[in-house]
Every structure is written in structure tokens, then in C-alpha cells.
Amino acid sequence: VPSPNGEYIAAATDVSRNIVMKANSEQIVRNLYGHTNDGFSNPKIAWSSSGQYIYGNSQHENCLCVWDVASATMVKKLQEGEGGHNGYVRDICSSNATDTVCTVSFDKTAKVWLNEM
């Protein structure tokens, strides 16, 4: 997924790692860890409108993970107890114009999140 400014590409992998690369290059800029995905998962990823954060799912948790790209650290997990899903997150979509993120889950619900970072 390209960053909002087009300078970077984010890729979700099935080995519990999300990768941020410089666009039009093979240069890895950041590796993002702290979630779980394997060969049976369906990893998803999206950028915040500012490009400061990356959103992703985790195979064994019903959450939306939020990473700060500059520090490569997970800063938040939006979970079931915080109004989140009670099933695995199956897709993520973020707005290019606002700090709104939408998720859908195998629990047959859709959630709208406002980035409060």
C-alpha cells in the first residue's frame, strides 16, 4: 500500500512482520513487529492520512494494531474491550483525507475508528 505522500510502500507479511520500503527501491526503511501472522492468516495494512501511523491486523487477536512509523513501535491495540471486534479483523480501510479507519471482522460487524493519537 503506498503512503499518502507516495514516498513509501507498506507491505503486510505472513511472518509477523510488516515492512515499510522506500518507493521505487528495494530499501527497507522500517520493520514493524508486535503482532502475529502466519501462512494461514490474511494480513492487512493501511496508512493514516498523515503517514505517521500504520494500521494492521493480527491473526490471533481481535484487534487493530497501530504503529508509529518513525519509531517502528506499536503504540496501540484497539481491541474488543474498547468497542472493537470479537472476531478476527479481516480487512482495513483508512481515509486519505481524515483520521478515520474502518475495519470489518469475521464477527460480521464493521467498526469505524477515529485516530486519537
PyMOL commands that set and color helices and strands:
alter all, ss='L'
color gray80, all
select helices_A, chain A and resi 80-82
alter helices_A, ss='H'
color red, helices_A
select strands_A, chain A and resi 8-12+18-22+28-32+45-47+53-58+61-68+73-78+89-94+100-105+110-114
alter strands_A, ss='S'
color yellow, strands_A
deselect
rebuild
show_as cartoon
